[in-house]
Amino acid sequence: MTSVDHLDLNLLRVFQAIVEERSLTKAGERLALSQPAVSYSLGRLRTLFDDPLFVRTRSGMQPTPVALELAGIVGKALDMVRVALRYAERFDPATSTRTFRLSLSDAGEMAYLPAICQALRERAPRVTLSVQPLPVEEIEEALRASRLDFAIGNLPELMPCTRHQTLFEETYVCMTGRRRGVPSGAALSLDQFVRAAHVNVKSVEHSHHALDDALRAQGVGRNIALEVPHFVALPSVLSVTDLYATLPKRLAQILNRDNAFRLYALPVTLPPAPVTMHWHEHFHEDEGNAWMRALLAELVARFDDA
């Protein structure tokens, strides 16, 4: 019988990395280990569990039934070790060198990061903030596995499975170049809106799809002239074209600080989109996590007054 007294926890880290990456090379890159070191660890794991664990195929290292059964157990065990180590650390923001990992959309980066970074430089100058935008479907697992500490956005899919806090409710506006479109101060009618050419920002966030749903309910749709993956392209595009864009009100106000654009209320009513912060239950009582949550809530919630 294998004794836990002689178990090297690093072997379990290697096992988890191979399960998730399906590649010895990628597992090594993730753990900062050479491929020979990963292969050696895999050999020890095979001896430990008396099973091949992974079989090399054209599509990568495929786990055996034993490895698949172990994957959930090992993942939970490593999660609990991480939690225990976090509790052993006292968090002092003035001296901490901890790295916090945050998932934000590009709109969130543009709107919130300046205030967050300024506050961190003043209150926790040695802390590192790593922004890692993830698809919504990957966030829960990343939070659970401690690859991510927080996610902020309109993320209703995460409500049932994470700790969360509503920070504010976002609304949307239409923005055009200063010399384009409807005269300044005029109301934007539904007919003018649907006849105009639009930029569609293909965001993964739930709330950004609400506009097209509202238009479809009235039997109309937008004339899409340009599709882009990020909001960051809007200022340069709108300034030289007659295109319209729909975007979060707070972001539009930031982009329009120099009064270079025209902002209009949308001609359809959209429900406010709650912007929420999410974290994992495992780290709810962690001192550093709690401190960073409070900071993020303080700074991002200010946008409710924008």
Contacts in CASP RR format, 6 or more apart in sequence:
PFRMAT RR
TARGET T0000
AUTHOR 0000-0000-0000
METHOD contacts of the structure
MODEL  1
MTSVDHLDLNLLRVFQAIVEERSLTKAGERLALSQPAVSYSLGRLRTLFD
DPLFVRTRSGMQPTPVALELAGIVGKALDMVRVALRYAERFDPATSTRTF
RLSLSDAGEMAYLPAICQALRERAPRVTLSVQPLPVEEIEEALRASRLDF
AIGNLPELMPCTRHQTLFEETYVCMTGRRRGVPSGAALSLDQFVRAAHVN
VKSVEHSHHALDDALRAQGVGRNIALEVPHFVALPSVLSVTDLYATLPKR
LAQILNRDNAFRLYALPVTLPPAPVTMHWHEHFHEDEGNAWMRALLAELV
ARFDDA
2 48 0 8 1.000
7 48 0 8 1.000
8 44 0 8 1.000
9 78 0 8 1.000
9 81 0 8 1.000
10 41 0 8 1.000
11 41 0 8 1.000
11 44 0 8 1.000
11 45 0 8 1.000
11 48 0 8 1.000
12 74 0 8 1.000
12 75 0 8 1.000
12 77 0 8 1.000
12 78 0 8 1.000
13 31 0 8 1.000
13 78 0 8 1.000
14 27 0 8 1.000
14 31 0 8 1.000
14 33 0 8 1.000
14 38 0 8 1.000
14 41 0 8 1.000
14 42 0 8 1.000
14 45 0 8 1.000
15 45 0 8 1.000
15 53 0 8 1.000
15 67 0 8 1.000
15 70 0 8 1.000
15 71 0 8 1.000
15 74 0 8 1.000
16 71 0 8 1.000
16 74 0 8 1.000
16 75 0 8 1.000
16 78 0 8 1.000
17 26 0 8 1.000
17 27 0 8 1.000
17 28 0 8 1.000
17 30 0 8 1.000
17 31 0 8 1.000
17 38 0 8 1.000
18 24 0 8 1.000
18 27 0 8 1.000
18 38 0 8 1.000
18 42 0 8 1.000
18 53 0 8 1.000
18 54 0 8 1.000
18 61 0 8 1.000
18 63 0 8 1.000
19 63 0 8 1.000
19 67 0 8 1.000
19 71 0 8 1.000
19 74 0 8 1.000
20 27 0 8 1.000
21 27 0 8 1.000
21 30 0 8 1.000
22 59 0 8 1.000
22 60 0 8 1.000
22 61 0 8 1.000
22 62 0 8 1.000
23 60 0 8 1.000
23 61 0 8 1.000
24 35 0 8 1.000
24 38 0 8 1.000
24 39 0 8 1.000
24 42 0 8 1.000
24 61 0 8 1.000
25 35 0 8 1.000
25 38 0 8 1.000
27 33 0 8 1.000
27 38 0 8 1.000
28 34 0 8 1.000
28 35 0 8 1.000
28 37 0 8 1.000
28 38 0 8 1.000
31 38 0 8 1.000
33 41 0 8 1.000
42 53 0 8 1.000
42 54 0 8 1.000
45 53 0 8 1.000
46 52 0 8 1.000
46 53 0 8 1.000
49 66 0 8 1.000
49 70 0 8 1.000
51 64 0 8 1.000
51 66 0 8 1.000
51 67 0 8 1.000
52 64 0 8 1.000
53 63 0 8 1.000
53 64 0 8 1.000
53 66 0 8 1.000
53 67 0 8 1.000
53 70 0 8 1.000
54 61 0 8 1.000
54 62 0 8 1.000
54 63 0 8 1.000
54 64 0 8 1.000
54 67 0 8 1.000
55 61 0 8 1.000
55 62 0 8 1.000
55 64 0 8 1.000
56 62 0 8 1.000
63 71 0 8 1.000
75 145 0 8 1.000
78 145 0 8 1.000
79 144 0 8 1.000
79 145 0 8 1.000
79 146 0 8 1.000
79 282 0 8 1.000
80 282 0 8 1.000
82 146 0 8 1.000
82 282 0 8 1.000
83 282 0 8 1.000
83 283 0 8 1.000
83 286 0 8 1.000
86 283 0 8 1.000
86 286 0 8 1.000
86 288 0 8 1.000
86 289 0 8 1.000
87 285 0 8 1.000
87 286 0 8 1.000
89 287 0 8 1.000
90 287 0 8 1.000
91 98 0 8 1.000
91 286 0 8 1.000
91 287 0 8 1.000
91 288 0 8 1.000
91 291 0 8 1.000
93 123 0 8 1.000
93 124 0 8 1.000
93 127 0 8 1.000
93 288 0 8 1.000
93 291 0 8 1.000
94 123 0 8 1.000
94 124 0 8 1.000
94 125 0 8 1.000
95 126 0 8 1.000
96 124 0 8 1.000
96 126 0 8 1.000
96 127 0 8 1.000
96 288 0 8 1.000
97 126 0 8 1.000
97 127 0 8 1.000
97 128 0 8 1.000
98 127 0 8 1.000
98 128 0 8 1.000
98 288 0 8 1.000
99 127 0 8 1.000
99 128 0 8 1.000
99 129 0 8 1.000
99 130 0 8 1.000
100 127 0 8 1.000
100 128 0 8 1.000
100 129 0 8 1.000
100 130 0 8 1.000
100 149 0 8 1.000
100 150 0 8 1.000
100 292 0 8 1.000
101 130 0 8 1.000
101 131 0 8 1.000
101 132 0 8 1.000
101 147 0 8 1.000
101 148 0 8 1.000
101 149 0 8 1.000
101 150 0 8 1.000
102 129 0 8 1.000
102 130 0 8 1.000
102 131 0 8 1.000
102 132 0 8 1.000
102 148 0 8 1.000
102 149 0 8 1.000
102 150 0 8 1.000
102 151 0 8 1.000
102 152 0 8 1.000
102 296 0 8 1.000
103 131 0 8 1.000
103 132 0 8 1.000
103 133 0 8 1.000
103 134 0 8 1.000
103 139 0 8 1.000
103 142 0 8 1.000
103 148 0 8 1.000
103 150 0 8 1.000
103 151 0 8 1.000
103 152 0 8 1.000
104 112 0 8 1.000
104 113 0 8 1.000
104 131 0 8 1.000
104 133 0 8 1.000
104 151 0 8 1.000
104 152 0 8 1.000
104 153 0 8 1.000
105 133 0 8 1.000
105 153 0 8 1.000
105 203 0 8 1.000
105 204 0 8 1.000
105 205 0 8 1.000
105 231 0 8 1.000
106 133 0 8 1.000
106 230 0 8 1.000
106 231 0 8 1.000
106 232 0 8 1.000
107 203 0 8 1.000
107 205 0 8 1.000
107 231 0 8 1.000
107 247 0 8 1.000
107 248 0 8 1.000
107 251 0 8 1.000
108 152 0 8 1.000
108 153 0 8 1.000
108 251 0 8 1.000
109 131 0 8 1.000
109 133 0 8 1.000
110 231 0 8 1.000
110 232 0 8 1.000
110 251 0 8 1.000
110 254 0 8 1.000
110 255 0 8 1.000
111 248 0 8 1.000
111 250 0 8 1.000
111 251 0 8 1.000
111 254 0 8 1.000
111 303 0 8 1.000
112 152 0 8 1.000
112 299 0 8 1.000
112 300 0 8 1.000
112 303 0 8 1.000
113 131 0 8 1.000
115 299 0 8 1.000
115 302 0 8 1.000
116 129 0 8 1.000
116 295 0 8 1.000
116 296 0 8 1.000
116 299 0 8 1.000
116 300 0 8 1.000
117 129 0 8 1.000
119 295 0 8 1.000
119 299 0 8 1.000
120 127 0 8 1.000
120 129 0 8 1.000
120 295 0 8 1.000
123 295 0 8 1.000
132 142 0 8 1.000
132 148 0 8 1.000
134 142 0 8 1.000
134 148 0 8 1.000
134 151 0 8 1.000
135 204 0 8 1.000
136 155 0 8 1.000
136 157 0 8 1.000
136 158 0 8 1.000
136 204 0 8 1.000
136 205 0 8 1.000
136 206 0 8 1.000
137 157 0 8 1.000
139 148 0 8 1.000
139 151 0 8 1.000
139 155 0 8 1.000
139 158 0 8 1.000
139 278 0 8 1.000
140 158 0 8 1.000
140 161 0 8 1.000
140 162 0 8 1.000
142 148 0 8 1.000
143 149 0 8 1.000
143 151 0 8 1.000
143 162 0 8 1.000
143 278 0 8 1.000
143 279 0 8 1.000
143 280 0 8 1.000
144 280 0 8 1.000
144 282 0 8 1.000
146 280 0 8 1.000
146 282 0 8 1.000
146 283 0 8 1.000
149 279 0 8 1.000
149 283 0 8 1.000
149 289 0 8 1.000
149 292 0 8 1.000
150 277 0 8 1.000
150 278 0 8 1.000
150 279 0 8 1.000
150 292 0 8 1.000
150 293 0 8 1.000
150 296 0 8 1.000
151 158 0 8 1.000
151 162 0 8 1.000
151 277 0 8 1.000
151 278 0 8 1.000
151 279 0 8 1.000
152 167 0 8 1.000
152 275 0 8 1.000
152 276 0 8 1.000
152 277 0 8 1.000
152 278 0 8 1.000
152 296 0 8 1.000
152 300 0 8 1.000
153 205 0 8 1.000
153 275 0 8 1.000
153 276 0 8 1.000
153 277 0 8 1.000
154 170 0 8 1.000
154 205 0 8 1.000
154 206 0 8 1.000
154 207 0 8 1.000
154 208 0 8 1.000
154 273 0 8 1.000
154 274 0 8 1.000
154 275 0 8 1.000
154 276 0 8 1.000
155 205 0 8 1.000
155 206 0 8 1.000
155 276 0 8 1.000
155 278 0 8 1.000
156 206 0 8 1.000
156 274 0 8 1.000
157 206 0 8 1.000
158 164 0 8 1.000
158 276 0 8 1.000
158 278 0 8 1.000
159 276 0 8 1.000
162 278 0 8 1.000
162 279 0 8 1.000
162 280 0 8 1.000
162 281 0 8 1.000
163 278 0 8 1.000
163 279 0 8 1.000
163 280 0 8 1.000
163 281 0 8 1.000
163 284 0 8 1.000
164 276 0 8 1.000
164 277 0 8 1.000
164 278 0 8 1.000
164 279 0 8 1.000
165 276 0 8 1.000
165 277 0 8 1.000
165 293 0 8 1.000
165 297 0 8 1.000
166 274 0 8 1.000
166 275 0 8 1.000
166 276 0 8 1.000
167 275 0 8 1.000
167 276 0 8 1.000
167 277 0 8 1.000
167 296 0 8 1.000
167 297 0 8 1.000
167 300 0 8 1.000
167 301 0 8 1.000
167 303 0 8 1.000
167 304 0 8 1.000
168 274 0 8 1.000
168 275 0 8 1.000
168 300 0 8 1.000
168 301 0 8 1.000
168 303 0 8 1.000
168 304 0 8 1.000
169 272 0 8 1.000
169 273 0 8 1.000
169 274 0 8 1.000
169 275 0 8 1.000
169 304 0 8 1.000
170 207 0 8 1.000
170 248 0 8 1.000
170 249 0 8 1.000
170 250 0 8 1.000
170 272 0 8 1.000
170 273 0 8 1.000
170 274 0 8 1.000
170 275 0 8 1.000
170 303 0 8 1.000
171 248 0 8 1.000
171 249 0 8 1.000
171 270 0 8 1.000
171 272 0 8 1.000
171 273 0 8 1.000
172 207 0 8 1.000
172 210 0 8 1.000
172 211 0 8 1.000
172 246 0 8 1.000
172 247 0 8 1.000
172 248 0 8 1.000
172 249 0 8 1.000
172 266 0 8 1.000
172 270 0 8 1.000
172 273 0 8 1.000
173 246 0 8 1.000
173 247 0 8 1.000
173 249 0 8 1.000
173 252 0 8 1.000
173 263 0 8 1.000
173 264 0 8 1.000
173 265 0 8 1.000
173 266 0 8 1.000
174 188 0 8 1.000
174 193 0 8 1.000
174 244 0 8 1.000
174 245 0 8 1.000
174 246 0 8 1.000
174 263 0 8 1.000
174 264 0 8 1.000
174 265 0 8 1.000
174 266 0 8 1.000
175 234 0 8 1.000
175 238 0 8 1.000
175 244 0 8 1.000
175 245 0 8 1.000
175 246 0 8 1.000
175 247 0 8 1.000
175 252 0 8 1.000
175 255 0 8 1.000
175 256 0 8 1.000
175 261 0 8 1.000
175 262 0 8 1.000
175 263 0 8 1.000
175 264 0 8 1.000
176 182 0 8 1.000
176 238 0 8 1.000
176 242 0 8 1.000
176 243 0 8 1.000
176 244 0 8 1.000
176 245 0 8 1.000
176 261 0 8 1.000
176 262 0 8 1.000
176 264 0 8 1.000
177 238 0 8 1.000
177 239 0 8 1.000
177 241 0 8 1.000
177 242 0 8 1.000
177 260 0 8 1.000
177 261 0 8 1.000
177 262 0 8 1.000
178 239 0 8 1.000
178 259 0 8 1.000
178 260 0 8 1.000
178 261 0 8 1.000
178 262 0 8 1.000
180 238 0 8 1.000
180 241 0 8 1.000
180 242 0 8 1.000
180 243 0 8 1.000
180 262 0 8 1.000
181 196 0 8 1.000
181 242 0 8 1.000
181 244 0 8 1.000
181 262 0 8 1.000
182 188 0 8 1.000
182 192 0 8 1.000
182 262 0 8 1.000
182 264 0 8 1.000
184 262 0 8 1.000
187 264 0 8 1.000
187 265 0 8 1.000
188 264 0 8 1.000
188 265 0 8 1.000
188 266 0 8 1.000
188 267 0 8 1.000
189 267 0 8 1.000
190 218 0 8 1.000
190 220 0 8 1.000
190 267 0 8 1.000
190 268 0 8 1.000
192 267 0 8 1.000
193 222 0 8 1.000
193 244 0 8 1.000
193 266 0 8 1.000
193 267 0 8 1.000
194 215 0 8 1.000
194 220 0 8 1.000
194 221 0 8 1.000
194 222 0 8 1.000
194 223 0 8 1.000
195 223 0 8 1.000
196 223 0 8 1.000
196 242 0 8 1.000
196 243 0 8 1.000
196 244 0 8 1.000
197 223 0 8 1.000
197 224 0 8 1.000
197 225 0 8 1.000
197 241 0 8 1.000
197 242 0 8 1.000
197 243 0 8 1.000
197 244 0 8 1.000
198 222 0 8 1.000
198 223 0 8 1.000
198 224 0 8 1.000
198 225 0 8 1.000
198 226 0 8 1.000
198 243 0 8 1.000
198 244 0 8 1.000
198 245 0 8 1.000
198 246 0 8 1.000
199 224 0 8 1.000
199 225 0 8 1.000
199 226 0 8 1.000
199 227 0 8 1.000
199 228 0 8 1.000
199 233 0 8 1.000
199 234 0 8 1.000
199 237 0 8 1.000
199 238 0 8 1.000
199 243 0 8 1.000
199 244 0 8 1.000
199 245 0 8 1.000
200 222 0 8 1.000
200 224 0 8 1.000
200 226 0 8 1.000
200 227 0 8 1.000
200 228 0 8 1.000
201 208 0 8 1.000
201 227 0 8 1.000
201 228 0 8 1.000
201 229 0 8 1.000
201 230 0 8 1.000
201 231 0 8 1.000
201 234 0 8 1.000
201 245 0 8 1.000
201 247 0 8 1.000
202 227 0 8 1.000
202 228 0 8 1.000
202 229 0 8 1.000
203 229 0 8 1.000
203 231 0 8 1.000
206 273 0 8 1.000
207 273 0 8 1.000
210 270 0 8 1.000
210 271 0 8 1.000
210 273 0 8 1.000
211 222 0 8 1.000
211 246 0 8 1.000
211 266 0 8 1.000
211 268 0 8 1.000
211 270 0 8 1.000
212 221 0 8 1.000
212 222 0 8 1.000
214 268 0 8 1.000
214 269 0 8 1.000
214 270 0 8 1.000
215 221 0 8 1.000
215 222 0 8 1.000
215 268 0 8 1.000
218 268 0 8 1.000
225 243 0 8 1.000
226 237 0 8 1.000
226 243 0 8 1.000
228 234 0 8 1.000
228 237 0 8 1.000
231 247 0 8 1.000
231 251 0 8 1.000
234 245 0 8 1.000
234 247 0 8 1.000
234 255 0 8 1.000
235 255 0 8 1.000
235 260 0 8 1.000
235 261 0 8 1.000
237 243 0 8 1.000
237 245 0 8 1.000
238 245 0 8 1.000
238 261 0 8 1.000
239 260 0 8 1.000
239 261 0 8 1.000
246 266 0 8 1.000
247 255 0 8 1.000
249 306 0 8 1.000
250 303 0 8 1.000
250 306 0 8 1.000
252 261 0 8 1.000
252 263 0 8 1.000
253 263 0 8 1.000
253 306 0 8 1.000
255 261 0 8 1.000
256 263 0 8 1.000
275 300 0 8 1.000
275 303 0 8 1.000
277 293 0 8 1.000
277 296 0 8 1.000
277 297 0 8 1.000
277 300 0 8 1.000
279 289 0 8 1.000
279 293 0 8 1.000
283 289 0 8 1.000
284 290 0 8 1.000
END
